[in-house]
Structures are given as structure tokens and as C-alpha cells.
Amino acid sequence: MSEPVLSVRGLRTHFITRERTVVAVDGVSYDLHPGKTLAVVGESGSGKSVHALSILRLLPEPPAKVVGGEILFQGRDLLKMGAEEMRKIRGNRIAMIFQEPMTSLNPVLKVGEQIAEAVVLHQGLSQEKAWAKAVGLLKKVGIPHPEERVNDYPHQYSGGMRQRAMIAIALSCEPDVLIADEPTTALDVTIQAQILELMKDLQREYRMAIVLITHNIGVVAEMADDVVVMYAGRPVESAPIGELFKNPKHPYTKGLLASVPSIYERKERLEAISGQPPDLSGGFTGCPFAPRCPQAMSRCGTDDPPQFHLAGERMSNCWLVEDETKSSSHRHAPSGAIQ
């Protein structure tokens, strides 16, 4: 297999104020290879988006601070780069599609201007050539009549068209890595399918690596090669997509999968995970999922489980898999389970 284009190693991000410290990301590790899609899943507040913004160094400092780990892009640590060097990477070699296209797009600039801006900045094209490229990108992402719609403002686009415009901006410099944060949120099912198919087509064309952040398990099944499941800022399980769906190891992963409707298994009612996620500023004794876990043992409330590395490039942060492990390491191990 080719060398990873992006390697996250033990990433830890805190929000620090006078009153408290919130541990938003705690020990995330994975490798992402060219042309592959890694899904990062979990419920709201699990640290998915904060981990992505940490990669691009877009969090406000203070209060945010990356307190540990490495983010290796093509072998170089992004956390050690200067601001100017990081600007050359961000939006150019690593691009991001943000959650809300209406708030991410500038309402007072034409869509074409927003696409052309990135091309002029990173590729040094003239305004005329950048505008022509903007038209071509809108056509590529399926915007009808791109020669005309390039002059529209974001409010003149539908939700699906705005998402396509965001993809066009992200792809304008043909990045090596695309981070897609909930790319189908608030879109109807038909438009969701079109956006996912568009992303897969463009991935094949550019051989991009994609980090897909979502809480939608159906989207994960459609798009991902590998999955990292996050809970309370931590990675609790990672595995190739087929293995995760076939044989989930962590009780939290099992709960997520059990809450999804299935056309193959008729359920009178969907199962839910009881309780609420923990306060990330409170600190933990034992496993943070233990209060909600139907399989919790006495030690789960007192002993913090390490990352157990299993057969088949898998990891689970749960005492239930201790007997299956090939080797174990501390929770902040320098490398992830997915290789």
C-alpha cells in the first residue's frame, strides 16, 4: 500500500479558560491513504469537527490549544509549520467542506468570485483565467447553466446547489486531502445521494483522500473504506468498514448501528442509547461510556481502558476485547489501528 498522505498521531485538543478546561479531542490517531475515504463518526459533541479544525489549525487560540500529538501531511508536521507556510497548505493541498454552506459562503460576493479567489491566491492565475476555471468547476459539480450561475450570489442558490458550490471551491486547487464535515446535513434524501455520488466521482478523478465527518451511519456505509468511532473526544473503535458493520467490538459502536433502520431486519422500534454524553470538562474515572453501557463491568467505572489492537487492523478502547488483543498499548499510543 502507498504511504499515507495524512497521519494523525495522538492528537489532543483542549479549550482552556479561567474557569475550566474542556478536553475536546483526546488521543485521536489514524493513517489516511491516497484515494481512500476515512469516516469519523459519533454523536454531536464527540470531537469530530474539532479534530478536523485542529488539522487545518482553524481553531481560535486562545481558548483552543493543541496540547499533544502530531499531524503529518506528506511526512511533515503541520503543527510545527509557521503561519505563512500553513496558509499555503490550507485550501490548497488540504481543503475543507464546512457544515453549513449558507454561513460558510460569503453572502456579499458572487459564487464565481469566491471560487476564483482561491485559484488566484494559490495558483497565481489571472482573474480572467480564474473566472474561466470557476465556470468549469461549477459545470463539473453539476450546476446548470454555469456561465450564468457563476454571477449569482449564494442566496440565489438552493441548498443542494450551495453545497455543490462549496465542493467546487474545495476542489479549485485539486487538493490531496478533502475534509468533508457533514456534507449532506439539511439536504433531502435525493440531493444527499447526488452529493455523495459527486464526491465519489471527483475522488476517482483527482485520487483525493477524504476525511468524512458524519453522524449518519448510512453515509458511512456508502462512502467509507475505514472508520474511526469517537465518543467523548476519544477514538473508541477503528476498523475497515466491512469489519465494523459485520462485527462491531465496542458497545457504543453496537448502539450506533442498532439505532439505524434496516431494510433487511424488521424492527418494531429502533433501539436508542440511554443517557447523555459526559461533561468533557469534568474528567473521567474509568471508561467515559460506562454510565450508558449495557455491558459495563465493575472495573469499567474505575479503570480507564487502553487501546487494544486487534487482528485485521482494528482497535477497540474497551475491556470487553482484552482477551482478543494481539498487543495492547496506552490510550495515547503514537500510532493508530488503521494502517
Backbone torsions as a table, in degrees:
resi	resn	phi	psi	omega
1	MET	NA	147.9	-179.3
2	SER	-66.0	163.1	177.2
3	GLU	-66.3	144.9	179.0
4	PRO	-64.5	142.6	176.3
5	VAL	-83.8	-27.4	179.3
6	LEU	-139.2	128.0	176.8
7	SER	-127.3	120.0	175.8
8	VAL	-102.3	127.6	-173.7
9	ARG	-126.3	106.8	173.7
10	GLY	56.5	39.6	-175.8
11	LEU	-66.2	130.0	178.6
12	ARG	-134.0	121.0	-179.2
13	THR	-124.7	127.7	179.5
14	HIS	-117.4	153.3	167.7
15	PHE	-110.5	116.9	-170.4
16	ILE	-114.6	120.9	174.5
17	THR	-125.8	177.6	178.4
18	ARG	-65.3	-32.4	-174.4
19	GLU	-83.1	-35.2	-173.5
20	ARG	-163.7	169.5	173.8
21	THR	-121.8	124.0	178.7
22	VAL	-100.6	121.1	179.1
23	VAL	-87.8	90.9	-172.1
24	ALA	-80.5	-37.4	178.1
25	VAL	-132.3	129.7	-170.7
26	ASP	-137.6	84.2	171.5
27	GLY	89.4	34.2	179.6
28	VAL	-77.4	131.1	178.5
29	SER	-140.3	137.5	172.3
30	TYR	-169.5	164.3	171.8
31	ASP	-115.8	138.6	178.5
32	LEU	-121.2	125.9	-175.4
33	HIS	-104.5	153.8	179.8
34	PRO	-55.2	135.9	177.2
35	GLY	78.6	1.4	-177.5
36	LYS	-108.2	159.6	177.4
37	THR	-119.4	125.2	174.9
38	LEU	-109.2	123.5	177.9
39	ALA	-96.6	135.3	173.1
40	VAL	-112.3	114.7	-171.6
41	VAL	-121.8	161.4	179.5
42	GLY	154.1	163.9	-179.2
43	GLU	-73.9	172.1	-179.2
44	SER	-58.1	137.6	179.4
45	GLY	87.5	7.3	-177.6
46	SER	-85.2	-6.6	177.6
47	GLY	102.2	7.2	-175.8
48	LYS	-61.4	-54.2	-176.1
49	SER	-70.7	-35.9	178.9
50	VAL	-63.3	-37.8	177.4
51	HIS	-62.1	-40.8	-179.6
52	ALA	-67.6	-43.8	179.4
53	LEU	-67.0	-27.8	175.2
54	SER	-65.9	-38.0	179.3
55	ILE	-60.4	-43.8	-177.7
56	LEU	-88.8	-0.8	-179.8
57	ARG	55.3	49.6	-179.9
58	LEU	-105.6	1.5	179.2
59	LEU	-79.8	142.2	178.9
60	PRO	-69.2	128.3	179.4
61	GLU	-118.0	116.5	-11.0
62	PRO	-73.7	170.6	11.2
63	PRO	-88.3	-13.7	-176.0
64	ALA	-76.0	149.5	176.3
65	LYS	-156.8	126.6	171.7
66	VAL	-79.2	111.9	-171.9
67	VAL	-99.7	-5.2	-180.0
68	GLY	-169.5	158.4	174.7
69	GLY	101.5	-177.9	178.7
70	GLU	-134.6	149.8	172.3
71	ILE	-127.5	98.9	-173.4
72	LEU	-96.7	114.2	175.0
73	PHE	-107.1	114.0	-176.2
74	GLN	50.6	40.6	174.8
75	GLY	87.7	-5.2	-178.2
76	ARG	-110.7	137.7	-176.4
77	ASP	-80.5	114.6	-179.5
78	LEU	-63.6	-28.8	-177.3
79	LEU	-70.8	-16.1	-179.6
80	LYS	-101.4	0.0	-179.9
81	MET	-79.6	149.9	172.8
82	GLY	-73.4	167.1	-175.9
83	ALA	-60.7	-42.6	-177.9
84	GLU	-66.4	-42.2	178.9
85	GLU	-65.2	-37.7	179.4
86	MET	-66.9	-35.2	178.4
87	ARG	-63.7	-29.7	178.5
88	LYS	-73.2	-23.3	178.3
89	ILE	-85.8	-46.0	-173.4
90	ARG	-69.0	124.5	-179.2
91	GLY	83.1	-9.5	-178.5
92	ASN	-112.1	-69.9	178.8
93	ARG	-87.2	-31.5	174.2
94	ILE	-123.1	119.6	-178.4
95	ALA	-118.0	162.5	-177.3
96	MET	-138.7	137.5	169.6
97	ILE	-101.4	119.4	-174.8
98	PHE	-87.0	166.1	-172.4
99	GLN	-61.9	-47.8	-171.8
100	GLU	-110.8	100.6	-177.4
101	PRO	-63.5	-28.6	-178.3
102	MET	-69.4	-36.7	179.8
103	THR	-88.1	-19.8	179.7
104	SER	-81.8	-31.1	176.7
105	LEU	-81.3	143.1	179.1
106	ASN	-75.5	118.0	-173.9
107	PRO	-68.6	-17.6	-176.4
108	VAL	-103.4	4.3	175.4
109	LEU	-114.0	142.2	175.0
110	LYS	-62.5	150.6	-179.5
111	VAL	-57.9	-42.3	179.5
112	GLY	-60.9	-38.2	178.6
113	GLU	-64.0	-36.4	-178.3
114	GLN	-71.6	-33.2	175.4
115	ILE	-73.3	-45.7	-177.0
116	ALA	-63.6	-33.2	-178.2
117	GLU	-56.4	-45.3	-179.3
118	ALA	-65.9	-38.4	-178.6
119	VAL	-67.5	-42.3	178.6
120	VAL	-64.5	-43.0	-175.9
121	LEU	-65.7	-47.5	-170.9
122	HIS	-95.7	-26.8	-175.9
123	GLN	-111.8	-6.3	174.5
124	GLY	69.7	23.7	178.7
125	LEU	-76.6	156.9	173.8
126	SER	-69.9	162.5	179.4
127	GLN	-58.9	-39.8	-178.6
128	GLU	-64.3	-45.9	-179.8
129	LYS	-70.0	-35.7	178.8
130	ALA	-65.5	-38.6	178.6
131	TRP	-66.2	-41.1	177.6
132	ALA	-62.8	-37.9	177.8
133	LYS	-67.6	-36.4	177.4
134	ALA	-60.2	-43.5	177.3
135	VAL	-61.1	-44.4	-179.9
136	GLY	-63.6	-37.5	179.5
137	LEU	-70.0	-39.7	177.1
138	LEU	-62.6	-38.1	176.2
139	LYS	-64.4	-41.6	-178.4
140	LYS	-62.2	-37.6	-178.1
141	VAL	-89.4	7.7	170.0
142	GLY	89.7	21.4	175.2
143	ILE	-79.9	122.7	-179.3
144	PRO	-69.0	147.1	179.0
145	HIS	50.2	56.9	-174.2
146	PRO	-61.9	-28.6	179.5
147	GLU	-62.8	-29.7	178.3
148	GLU	-91.5	-44.1	-174.0
149	ARG	-71.0	-15.4	176.6
150	VAL	-63.7	-22.2	180.0
151	ASN	-91.7	0.0	-179.2
152	ASP	-81.0	158.6	172.7
153	TYR	-93.2	158.8	-175.8
154	PRO	-53.7	-35.9	-177.2
155	HIS	-68.3	-13.8	178.9
156	GLN	-86.7	-4.8	177.9
157	TYR	-97.9	149.7	170.8
158	SER	-73.9	172.7	179.6
159	GLY	-59.1	-44.5	179.4
160	GLY	-65.7	-37.6	178.6
161	MET	-68.4	-37.4	177.5
162	ARG	-63.8	-39.0	178.5
163	GLN	-65.2	-38.7	177.2
164	ARG	-64.8	-37.6	177.5
165	ALA	-64.7	-39.4	176.9
166	MET	-62.3	-39.7	177.4
167	ILE	-64.6	-40.2	178.2
168	ALA	-60.8	-43.4	178.4
169	ILE	-62.6	-44.5	-178.5
170	ALA	-63.5	-33.3	-176.5
171	LEU	-91.1	-1.6	-171.6
172	SER	-59.6	-29.8	-179.7
173	CYS	-107.9	14.9	178.3
174	GLU	51.0	65.2	-173.9
175	PRO	-69.4	159.0	174.5
176	ASP	-79.5	-32.7	-179.0
177	VAL	-129.7	131.6	174.7
178	LEU	-116.3	123.1	175.0
179	ILE	-100.4	118.4	-177.2
180	ALA	-113.2	108.4	-176.9
181	ASP	-96.4	104.5	-179.1
182	GLU	48.1	60.3	-172.1
183	PRO	-69.5	-12.2	-178.3
184	THR	-116.2	13.2	179.4
185	THR	-60.7	136.6	175.3
186	ALA	68.7	11.0	175.7
187	LEU	-101.8	147.5	178.5
188	ASP	-71.8	167.4	-169.7
189	VAL	-59.9	-41.0	-179.0
190	THR	-64.1	-44.8	179.6
191	ILE	-67.5	-38.1	175.9
192	GLN	-54.3	-49.1	-178.8
193	ALA	-60.6	-40.6	179.6
194	GLN	-64.8	-42.0	-179.6
195	ILE	-65.3	-42.6	179.8
196	LEU	-65.4	-40.4	178.8
197	GLU	-66.2	-39.4	177.0
198	LEU	-61.1	-44.6	-180.0
199	MET	-62.4	-40.0	179.0
200	LYS	-66.7	-41.1	178.9
201	ASP	-62.7	-44.9	-178.8
202	LEU	-69.2	-32.9	176.1
203	GLN	-63.0	-43.0	177.9
204	ARG	-64.1	-39.4	-177.7
205	GLU	-67.9	-44.2	-175.3
206	TYR	-97.2	-7.5	-173.8
207	ARG	53.5	42.3	178.3
208	MET	-74.4	151.6	164.9
209	ALA	-94.4	139.8	-177.1
210	ILE	-123.3	132.2	166.2
211	VAL	-102.5	112.8	-176.0
212	LEU	-104.4	116.1	-179.5
213	ILE	-102.4	123.3	-175.3
214	THR	-161.4	159.4	168.7
215	HIS	-108.5	0.9	-175.3
216	ASN	-91.7	106.4	-177.2
217	ILE	-65.6	-30.4	177.5
218	GLY	-63.8	-39.1	176.6
219	VAL	-65.2	-38.6	177.9
220	VAL	-60.0	-46.9	-179.4
221	ALA	-61.9	-32.8	-177.7
222	GLU	-76.8	-33.8	-166.1
223	MET	-112.2	-34.1	-161.0
224	ALA	-86.8	150.3	167.1
225	ASP	-96.8	-38.7	179.6
226	ASP	-135.1	159.0	-175.9
227	VAL	-135.5	138.4	166.9
228	VAL	-116.6	123.1	179.0
229	VAL	-98.5	126.0	-178.5
230	MET	-112.3	144.1	174.4
231	TYR	-146.3	129.2	178.5
232	ALA	53.7	39.0	177.3
233	GLY	84.2	-6.8	-176.2
234	ARG	-108.3	150.9	167.8
235	PRO	-80.1	119.8	-178.5
236	VAL	-102.1	-17.7	176.2
237	GLU	-160.0	143.4	171.8
238	SER	-142.1	144.7	-175.1
239	ALA	-170.8	159.0	166.9
240	PRO	-59.8	149.7	-170.9
241	ILE	-57.5	-43.7	-178.2
242	GLY	-63.6	-40.6	180.0
243	GLU	-67.7	-38.5	-178.7
244	LEU	-63.8	-44.3	-179.2
245	PHE	-73.0	-34.7	-178.0
246	LYS	-73.9	-40.2	-172.6
247	ASN	-148.2	72.3	178.0
248	PRO	-64.4	142.5	-175.9
249	LYS	-101.5	-39.7	-175.1
250	HIS	-86.7	137.8	179.4
251	PRO	-56.5	-31.4	178.0
252	TYR	-67.4	-42.7	176.3
253	THR	-61.6	-42.8	177.6
254	LYS	-59.8	-39.7	178.3
255	GLY	-65.7	-40.8	177.7
256	LEU	-61.6	-45.4	-178.6
257	LEU	-68.1	-34.5	-179.4
258	ALA	-70.5	-18.8	-177.7
259	SER	-88.2	0.8	-176.6
260	VAL	-98.1	131.8	175.9
261	PRO	-62.0	147.7	179.6
262	SER	-131.2	137.9	176.9
263	ILE	-80.3	-12.7	-177.8
264	TYR	-95.0	-21.8	-176.8
265	GLU	-128.9	114.5	-178.2
266	ARG	-79.2	125.0	-180.0
267	LYS	-119.1	132.6	176.8
268	GLU	-66.5	-36.1	175.0
269	ARG	-149.6	147.8	179.0
270	LEU	-77.3	144.1	177.9
271	GLU	-79.7	150.0	179.0
272	ALA	-127.4	152.9	174.6
273	ILE	-87.4	116.8	-177.2
274	SER	-70.7	160.3	175.9
275	GLY	83.6	-173.3	-177.1
276	GLN	-127.4	152.2	174.5
277	PRO	-59.8	154.0	-176.7
278	PRO	-76.6	162.9	173.3
279	ASP	-73.3	117.5	-175.0
280	LEU	-74.4	-2.5	175.8
281	SER	-101.1	-0.5	-173.9
282	GLY	-91.1	-16.2	-174.3
283	GLY	77.0	158.3	-175.2
284	PHE	-124.8	146.9	164.8
285	THR	-113.5	114.8	-175.9
286	GLY	81.8	-155.6	-178.4
287	CYS	-78.2	130.3	-178.8
288	PRO	-66.0	-20.8	179.8
289	PHE	-87.7	-9.5	-173.8
290	ALA	-52.8	-42.6	-178.9
291	PRO	-62.9	-20.1	-178.2
292	ARG	-107.7	-2.4	-169.1
293	CYS	-87.8	124.8	178.3
294	PRO	-72.5	-12.9	-179.1
295	GLN	-111.0	16.7	-175.5
296	ALA	-63.8	138.5	174.8
297	MET	-106.9	171.3	-177.2
298	SER	-60.7	-37.0	-177.7
299	ARG	-70.5	-20.8	-178.7
300	CYS	-64.2	-28.0	179.9
301	GLY	-83.3	-9.7	-176.1
302	THR	-123.0	-30.9	-174.2
303	ASP	-111.9	125.4	179.7
304	ASP	-75.8	117.9	-177.8
305	PRO	-70.6	141.7	174.7
306	PRO	-80.8	179.5	172.4
307	GLN	-83.2	112.5	176.9
308	PHE	-90.4	122.4	-179.3
309	HIS	-93.7	121.9	-171.5
310	LEU	-109.0	174.1	176.3
311	ALA	-63.4	152.5	176.3
312	GLY	76.2	31.9	176.7
313	GLU	57.5	45.7	-177.8
314	ARG	-117.8	155.7	174.9
315	MET	-138.7	142.0	172.3
316	SER	-141.8	133.7	-178.8
317	ASN	-99.0	66.9	-172.9
318	CYS	-153.1	136.8	180.0
319	TRP	-65.2	-21.0	-177.8
320	LEU	-65.2	-22.3	-177.4
321	VAL	-100.6	8.9	-175.1
322	GLU	-55.6	-39.8	-178.1
323	ASP	-70.6	-20.1	-177.9
324	GLU	-87.9	-13.8	-168.9
325	THR	-68.7	142.9	173.0
326	LYS	-81.5	-42.7	177.9
327	SER	-155.1	153.6	-178.9
328	SER	-125.3	158.5	178.7
329	SER	-146.1	168.2	180.0
330	HIS	-70.0	161.6	-173.6
331	ARG	-59.0	-28.5	179.2
332	HIS	-101.9	46.7	178.7
333	ALA	-62.5	152.9	-174.9
334	PRO	-76.1	-9.3	-179.6
335	SER	-139.6	155.7	-177.3
336	GLY	-90.9	174.1	-178.7
337	ALA	-76.6	-29.6	-177.0
338	ILE	-86.4	123.1	-179.1
339	GLN	-115.3	NA	NA
